[in-house]
Amino acid sequence: MKKKNQKSVSPFFNKIIVRLVWIIILLAIFAGASYFAITKLTKVEKESKFAMIDKQLSYCQELVTAKYRYSDIVTIKKTSGFAKSYSIIKYTGLLRVGIADFTDISYNLSLDGKTVKIKLPKAEILGNDIVKQEVFDEKDSIFVPISTQEIFDEIDNARFQTQEDMLAEGILEDAELYAQQIIRQFLLSLGFEKIVFE
């Protein structure tokens, strides 16, 4: 009698084991498929976010983050004996500071797609141009003439000195901070949650 009970329990036990094996196989297949799907979808989403950042940044070749308008007066005097010449010229310059080439920006996206780490190039002088000039007063003597080149040279020297003074005051650092603020707001508007500048 004991042998008959063992035979009747064994097929029932075998059915349970077979079912458990099938359940484990199905769960493994489901887990593998889920992992594969999540990995692919995450990769696609990450690639689409990279493409979105690239596309938006490609619209901007140069980023001017600071403009400084300044005015100065240049006086040129020449004398020789009793002859004298002078010119008094007022000019207005425009100094532009920012990032010269946006293609130099590098960035990394976190695995969850919420954090962007950005490395910006250093800010630099993008231009220092004369936008206006006018002669206030002048007296010209044929014995000691003041040439146009002398006027341009004097304005260039004064313009360069103004640029050096502004650099000493820290306009490049200010421009970098403004660039970070602009890019941070831009990326937050694209849906990123955290922007880190390296």
Secondary structure, DSSP 8 states (H G I E B T S, - for coil): -HHHHHHHHHHHHHHHHHHHHHHHHHHHHHHHHHHHHHHHHHHHHHHHHHHHHHHHHHT-S-EEEEEEEEEEEEEEEEEETTEEEEEEEEEEEEEEEEES-GGG-EEEE-TTS-EEEEE----EEEEEEEEEEEEEEEE--SSS---HHHHHHHHHHHHHHHHHHHHHTTHHHHHHHHHHHHHHHHHHHTT-SEEEE-
